[in-house]
Amino acid sequence: MTLRHSLLAVLTLGPAYGYQLHAEVVERTRRDAPLNVGQVYSTLDRLRRDGLIEDAGNTPDNLPLYALTDAGAIEARMHLTEPDLADWHEMVERVLLALSLPGDHVEVLVRNYRRLWAPRRGASDEVADPTGGAAQAAAQHAARLLQASALAWLDSLPEVEPWGLRTDRRRRGRRAAEAVHPPA
């Protein structure tokens, strides 16, 4: 899932500042890979340049706020309802994000992912396979298992109560090291 779309989706909740958006994306998607705060700010700059977000004033302590434009709201809605690829990691992050946000988009997103993961009839198996078919058979078996797992996961999603933007100030930097007391 692209950071661009994750930021737009979170901004459907209202104006937010950069580090707040970073924390919201990480919390809502349970990302596997770390997310660099600098990447968030450079993505926000591109979103502003592309007319998808705009400046929305400042927080009381002068942090710049960002808000969706009408075009950004449309792109966020498309991201929350119209997947274009049957990819496991993309699906998990996108569905987790959608579950955390209020609205009717989750049902549409899950239904569209089910379509993407549905078995396709008549798919061609004609691929040159120097192993005499063993590698092709293994790949097809893996694809069937992944497909079955994706559909099972979509069928077993829990009910999640959506939540709004957190308003508590996120701490920056490294956590303080625990004090080491010399033996007495």
N, C-alpha and C positions, 0 to 999 in steps of 0.2 A: 504494500500500500504506500502510495507516495505521501510524503510529509505535506506536500501542497494541499492534497485533498483532506488529510487529517486536520490540518489547521482550519481549513474552510468549514469542515463539519463541526469542530468545537466552537467556532465563532457563530454558529447558528444559535448558541445559547446567549449571545450578547457580546458587547465589547470586552476585550481582555488585553493584557500587556504580554510582552514576549515571553518572559520567564514563566508566567502563569500558563500560557499556551503550551510551553514545553512540558511542564508538569502534568497538565491535563491529558496531553497526547500519550505520554508514557503511562499514566495511571489507567486510562481508558482502554488502551490497546494491548497492554501487557507485552510490549515490544521485546523481541529476543535480542536485538542489537541495541547498544547504547545510542542515545540521541544527543548529539552535540548541540549546545545552546546556540553556538554561532551559526549552525545550519538552520536553526529556526529563524534567526534574525535575517539571514540572507534570503531565505524563502519568503519571509514577510515582505522584504524589499521587492522581490520579483512579483509577488501577488499585488502589491500596490501599483507597481509599474504596469501590470497587465489589467488594472482596473477592477480587480476582484475584491480588494479591501480598500479601506480609506482610513485616514486618521480620525480618531473619535475623541479627541481631547487628551487629558492626562488624569492620572490617579491623583489623590490629594498630596502624595509625595513626589509628584511630577514624573511618573513613568508614563511613556506614551501608550495610549490605548488604540487598538485596531478594531474595526467593525466591517462587516460584510457590505458590499454594494449589492444592488439588485442582481448584477451578473454573477457575483460571488455566491449569492444565495441559490441561484439556479444551478451553478456548478456543484455546490455542496449537496443539493437535493439529488442531482444525478448520481453523484458518488455514493450516496446513501441508499440508492435504489437500483442502479443499473450496473452490475458487474460485467466486465467484458472478458474475463479470463478465469478458467477453472484452475486456480493455483491455491494450494492448501494454505500457505502462510498469509497470502493476500486475503483470502477468505476469512481466516480466523481473526486477523486484525480488524478487518472491515466490519465483520458481524459484531465483534466485541464493542467497537466504537459505536455502532448503530444501537446496540442494546443499551448503552449508557445515556443515550440522548432521547428526549421526549419526542413523540410523533408516531406516525403510522408507517414509517419507512422500513421498519424491521421485517414486517410480514412480506412486503414487496421484495426486499433484498433477499430474504431466505427463499422465496418462491423462485426468483430469478437465478439464484445459485443452484437450486435443485435442477433447473432446466439445463444449466451448464454442465452439471455433473451427471446428468442422465445418460444411460448407455446410448451410444450412437449405432444405429443399424447401418450396415453396408460400408463401414469404414475399411479402407484398404489395408491389407497386411503385406502388400508387395514391397518388401525392403530387402536389399541384398544382405544376406546373413552368412558370413563365412563359417559360422559354427554349425551349419546344417539345420538351423531353426531353433537351437537351444536358447540362444541369446534373445531371439525374438519372442519365444514363448515365455521366458523369464520377464521380459519387459511388459508383455501383455498381462501377465499375472500380477505384476506390481501395479500396473494401471488399474486393473479391476479391484484390487484391494484398496488402493487409495480412493477410488470412486466410491466403493462401499463404505469406507470410513467417513468420507466427507458427507455422504447422505445420512449416515447414522448420526453423526455429530449434529447436523442441521435438524434432524428429527428429535434430538434430545436436549435442545437448548433450554436452559432454565428460565424461569420468569425473573427478570431483573427490573428493579425499580429504578428508572432513570434518575439522574441527579444533575443539578445545575453546576455552574462554575463555583469552585471553591474560592472563598474570599479571604481565607487565612493567608498570611504572607509566607511564601515558601522560603526556607533558608537556602542560601547559596553557599557554594564552596564545600570543602571537605568537612566531615564530622570531626569533632575534637577527639583526640586520642584519649583513651581511658588512662587515668592517672595510675602510674605504677608506683606502689609504695615499697620502699626497701624493707626487707625482713627486719623485724624488731629484735 
